[in-house]
Amino acid sequence: MQPARHPKSDSQTGTPHVRHPWLFRGAAILLGLSLLVCLEFALRLGGVHPLPDSRDPYISFGSDATLFIKDTSGMNYQTAPERIDFFRPQSFPVSKPADTFRVFVLGGSTVQGRPYAVETSFTTWLKFNLQAAETERHIEVINCGGVSYASYRLVPILRETLEYQPDLFIVYTGHNEFLEERTYSDLKQSSSISLAAQKSLRELRIAALMQRFLPGIRAEHGSSPKTILSADVNARLDFRKGLESYQRDLDQRRDIADHFEYNIRQMILLARHADVPLVLVNPVSNLKNCPPFKCEFEDGLSQEQQDQLISLWKAASNCDWNQADRKMQLWEAALQIDQQHAGLLYSVGKTCEHQQRYSEAKSWLIKAKEEDICPLRILEPMHDSLFDLAQEYQVPLVDIRDLIEQRTPDGIPGSEWLVDHVHPSIEGHQLIADAIYEKLVALQLFPQSADWQSKRDQLRQEHLSSLPEEYFLRGALRSKRLEGWSRGRSQKIPPDSKQTAIQ
């Protein structure tokens, strides 16, 4: 006798037996993910961009200090007295008049006009350009150039100046990223997969959409930053033995370049979220007339290899320029031993320059800049980040490096337009101002009248004539001090240091 079968379990009833419920759950999950992917793709096509982060995941500051405060009358903002060591005094009305176009220019000492000052910075020449183009509007160009200020210090300034009714931001930065001592230990403790996941989350448009409709939700990524910086800069080269603190560290270079890209992205997003135009500027470095600031042999060279390299170096240096071919042969032999010594790479570039092999010279001089142990000039990955972000977010970019190369006979930026490793001459600042103005005309933010150039030239001449001779003398003296500073000659004792000054 066979056992009785439940009528609903019999296959003859027409009801299928569910053997794999996880298949249906998996299909439902896949369907949901597909919808999210489609939504993310649609948001990207619709022009939705990520929102800026509320804090920097790389570093933080020990105290908050605004750049501008109200004066005693309450009618104007002025540079805060405690920031005067790094910024030049600036002032502008609290209530912006209706006929005013207000520009904030952010950056380091180049923006400030060093080795001179704001009076001959490209920000001043830009103001004259805009005044010559449109006399009906009042033009305010506010110089937010901080000495030794890197991109991570500019993000809080841009965030602050959003409160002051800006009409335009201009950002010129990249040279100061290695000046302050900081670590990225939190990044080193994270796996590459974790870091990539955090970066992807920051880029999600769905997260941005949720934050727009639910302002209380803020996306926080990663743990608290480990490096806490002071309110103002403590550049390593400001202190005795500062140059000695620089060592070859490829991981740190990568981390700093990533942080730079993050900061530029944040400034773009902050300006875009506030619907304020932003223009990026690609900086220029002196390649031709600026030897590296610190050089080291390639890691792993034996003493014998170092001695051989030094011998080849001396032999090449002793060759006169009428023996340039022999000199180059000796350099090439040295390169077989070491291709990371920045001084050697610079010497090869200078020999190519003498031989009028300018394209090769430029390539070697760029390599020398990249291998400089003390990078006081923007590195190539940072140039790439500026272009990549400009393209990604359709942000206008003014390529000053390319402009200077075009205006230099051999195509290698040098002392024709730059007074030291990064700072343009007064004529160089005027050239930068003209290039930015042309970009603003192309963006239809300003017109270009037929008599614009004559008006501009008149304003320039009147301004230069008003500057006392002492202004230019101070600039020349400051240029000499900058040279000593960049070569590590400061004798200032670091804070909380047991070092003693050299008598």
Secondary structure, DSSP 8 states (H G I E B T S, - for coil): ------GGGSGGGS------HHHHHHHHHHHHHHHHHHHHHHHHHTT------SS-SSEEESS---SEEE-TTSSEEEE-GGGTTTS---EEESS--TTEEEEEEEESHHHHTTTS-GGGSHHHHHHHHHHHH-TTSEEEEEEEE-TT--HHHHHHHHHHHGGG--SEEEEE--S-TTSB----HHHHTS-HHHHHHHHHHHH-HHHHHHHHH-TT-----SS--SEEE-SS--BGGGSTTTGGG----HHHHHHHHHHHHHHHHHHHHHHHHTT--EEEEE-----TT---S-----TT--HHHHHHHHHHHHHHHHS-GGGHHHHHHHHHHHHTT-S--HHHHHHHHHHHHHTT-HHHHHHHHHHHHHH-SS--S--HHHHHHHHHHHHHHT--EEEHHHHHHHHSTTS---TTTBSSSS-B-HHHHHHHHHHHHHHHHHTTSS---TTHHHHHHHHHHHHHHHS-HHHHHHHHHHHHHHHHHHTT------TT-------
